[in-house]
Amino acid sequence: MDSKQSEKIQFRPIQIGDSAKLAILIRSVLKEHGADKPGTVYTDPTTDSLFELFQTKGSFYCVALLDKEIIGGCGIFPTHGLPYKCTELVKLYVSKTSRGNGIGYALIEICLQQAKEAGYFSVYLETLPELSKAAGLYIQMGFQKLKNPLGNSGHFACDLWMLKDISD
């Protein structure tokens, strides 16, 4: 994607018609990285109904578009069992042709701002070694590695856990 394309990128909250396209994007990215396995969002039934999922109080999902086509997304979700005032950064996926242009960074920034506005003090995430570029981005953005998972996401295949304090 060139600079003219990056100028056309729009960000907006998830809409009712986005779920199927996002599910395809998410599963294609996981398959591309060999992470299309049980215990991930690949097999999570909520992946097919993201609009409905993100109607949950305290949640938010942002979609990135290029020429009205979904090229990425990321959200926050009040996962059960997380510490007080902690939310989970979830479902960050960017299409293969759109990576490396700051879209993932922008999506995370939008979600961190939404988390602050919603009154959260920290943001937790889970990921996989197969998604090492994303893990590097999380570290670059101030997330710290944890030794154990927090909460109960149900994604037992994820074995990299991170946390960021946003309480400033």
C-alpha positions as semicolon CSV with decimal commas, in nm:
position;residue;x (nm);y (nm);z (nm)
1;M;0,000;0,000;0,000
2;D;0,140;0,339;-0,091
3;S;0,100;0,674;0,084
4;K;-0,203;0,766;-0,128
5;Q;-0,376;0,451;-0,006
6;S;-0,289;0,522;0,357
7;E;-0,453;0,864;0,323
8;K;-0,779;0,690;0,230
9;I;-0,790;0,467;0,538
10;Q;-1,089;0,530;0,758
11;F;-1,158;0,407;1,110
12;R;-1,505;0,358;1,255
13;P;-1,689;0,151;1,514
14;I;-1,814;-0,192;1,406
15;Q;-2,148;-0,194;1,225
16;I;-2,415;-0,460;1,195
17;G;-2,305;-0,580;0,849
18;D;-1,935;-0,620;0,939
19;S;-1,938;-0,955;1,122
20;A;-1,906;-1,193;0,826
21;K;-1,627;-0,994;0,658
22;L;-1,435;-0,963;0,984
23;A;-1,470;-1,337;1,053
24;I;-1,322;-1,412;0,710
25;L;-1,034;-1,168;0,770
26;I;-0,958;-1,304;1,117
27;R;-0,959;-1,667;1,006
28;S;-0,748;-1,594;0,696
29;V;-0,481;-1,419;0,906
30;L;-0,472;-1,704;1,156
31;K;-0,450;-1,963;0,877
32;E;-0,173;-1,763;0,707
33;H;0,033;-1,784;1,027
34;G;-0,044;-2,149;1,104
35;A;-0,256;-2,052;1,404
36;D;-0,585;-2,193;1,275
37;K;-0,632;-2,427;1,568
38;P;-0,865;-2,497;1,860
39;G;-0,830;-2,269;2,159
40;T;-0,800;-1,955;1,944
41;V;-1,053;-1,716;1,794
42;Y;-1,035;-1,934;1,482
43;T;-1,277;-2,179;1,644
44;D;-1,445;-1,934;1,883
45;P;-1,815;-1,915;1,788
46;T;-1,827;-1,543;1,875
47;T;-1,596;-1,474;1,578
48;D;-1,901;-1,507;1,352
49;S;-2,108;-1,256;1,549
50;L;-1,868;-0,977;1,640
51;F;-2,121;-0,698;1,603
52;E;-2,344;-0,863;1,863
53;L;-2,048;-0,943;2,090
54;F;-1,933;-0,582;2,091
55;Q;-2,270;-0,456;2,212
56;T;-2,157;-0,575;2,557
57;K;-2,124;-0,291;2,807
58;G;-1,761;-0,177;2,838
59;S;-1,662;-0,314;2,498
60;F;-1,566;-0,141;2,172
61;Y;-1,451;-0,261;1,830
62;C;-1,286;-0,044;1,565
63;V;-1,280;-0,133;1,196
64;A;-1,021;-0,004;0,946
65;L;-1,144;0,049;0,590
66;L;-0,975;0,121;0,258
67;D;-1,211;0,218;-0,023
68;K;-1,502;0,090;0,189
69;E;-1,343;-0,256;0,224
70;I;-1,256;-0,391;0,570
71;I;-0,879;-0,428;0,601
72;G;-0,846;-0,458;0,977
73;G;-0,998;-0,437;1,318
74;C;-0,927;-0,435;1,690
75;G;-1,131;-0,407;2,007
76;I;-1,150;-0,402;2,384
77;F;-1,367;-0,640;2,581
78;P;-1,444;-0,680;2,954
79;T;-1,335;-1,042;2,970
80;H;-1,469;-1,232;3,271
81;G;-1,222;-1,274;3,555
82;L;-0,989;-0,984;3,473
83;P;-0,866;-0,764;3,758
84;Y;-1,062;-0,455;3,863
85;K;-1,078;-0,186;3,591
86;C;-0,890;-0,407;3,342
87;T;-1,012;-0,477;2,989
88;E;-0,875;-0,708;2,722
89;L;-0,739;-0,591;2,386
90;V;-0,892;-0,839;2,144
91;K;-0,905;-0,946;1,783
92;L;-0,634;-0,725;1,629
93;Y;-0,612;-0,836;1,269
94;V;-0,492;-0,654;0,957
95;S;-0,510;-0,795;0,604
96;K;-0,183;-0,920;0,456
97;T;-0,179;-0,649;0,187
98;S;-0,233;-0,370;0,442
99;R;0,030;-0,458;0,704
100;G;0,338;-0,247;0,768
101;N;0,161;0,085;0,723
102;G;0,076;0,171;1,082
103;I;-0,281;0,040;1,068
104;G;-0,234;-0,201;1,360
105;Y;-0,069;0,073;1,564
106;A;-0,354;0,314;1,488
107;L;-0,617;0,053;1,579
108;I;-0,447;-0,017;1,912
109;E;-0,417;0,356;1,987
110;I;-0,788;0,403;1,919
111;C;-0,873;0,110;2,148
112;L;-0,642;0,233;2,426
113;Q;-0,812;0,572;2,411
114;Q;-1,154;0,408;2,425
115;A;-1,039;0,203;2,725
116;K;-0,927;0,518;2,908
117;E;-1,254;0,692;2,827
118;A;-1,445;0,390;2,958
119;G;-1,260;0,418;3,290
120;Y;-1,024;0,122;3,261
121;F;-0,686;0,137;3,437
122;S;-0,511;-0,140;3,245
123;V;-0,531;-0,340;2,923
124;Y;-0,451;-0,710;2,903
125;L;-0,396;-0,919;2,591
126;E;-0,327;-1,275;2,485
127;T;-0,149;-1,381;2,170
128;L;0,046;-1,665;2,010
129;P;0,413;-1,704;1,914
130;E;0,295;-1,749;1,553
131;L;0,188;-1,383;1,560
132;S;0,535;-1,258;1,658
133;K;0,514;-0,932;1,461
134;A;0,203;-0,836;1,656
135;A;0,378;-0,928;1,982
136;G;0,665;-0,698;1,886
137;L;0,419;-0,417;1,821
138;Y;0,257;-0,470;2,161
139;I;0,596;-0,446;2,334
140;Q;0,680;-0,134;2,131
141;M;0,354;0,019;2,257
142;G;0,438;-0,043;2,623
143;F;0,279;-0,379;2,697
144;Q;0,475;-0,588;2,948
145;K;0,499;-0,966;2,931
146;L;0,331;-1,168;3,205
147;K;0,418;-1,514;3,333
148;N;0,056;-1,628;3,358
149;P;-0,278;-1,552;3,193
150;L;-0,542;-1,327;3,347
151;G;-0,916;-1,371;3,320
152;N;-1,107;-1,640;3,138
153;S;-1,103;-1,576;2,763
154;G;-1,137;-1,944;2,678
155;H;-0,844;-1,916;2,435
156;F;-0,630;-2,185;2,593
157;A;-0,391;-2,203;2,295
158;C;-0,267;-1,849;2,359
159;D;0,052;-1,862;2,561
160;L;0,186;-1,506;2,543
161;W;0,020;-1,270;2,789
162;M;0,080;-0,898;2,828
163;L;-0,048;-0,604;3,030
164;K;-0,031;-0,226;2,991
165;D;-0,107;0,034;3,256
166;I;-0,316;0,318;3,111
167;S;-0,403;0,487;3,442
168;D;-0,201;0,807;3,387
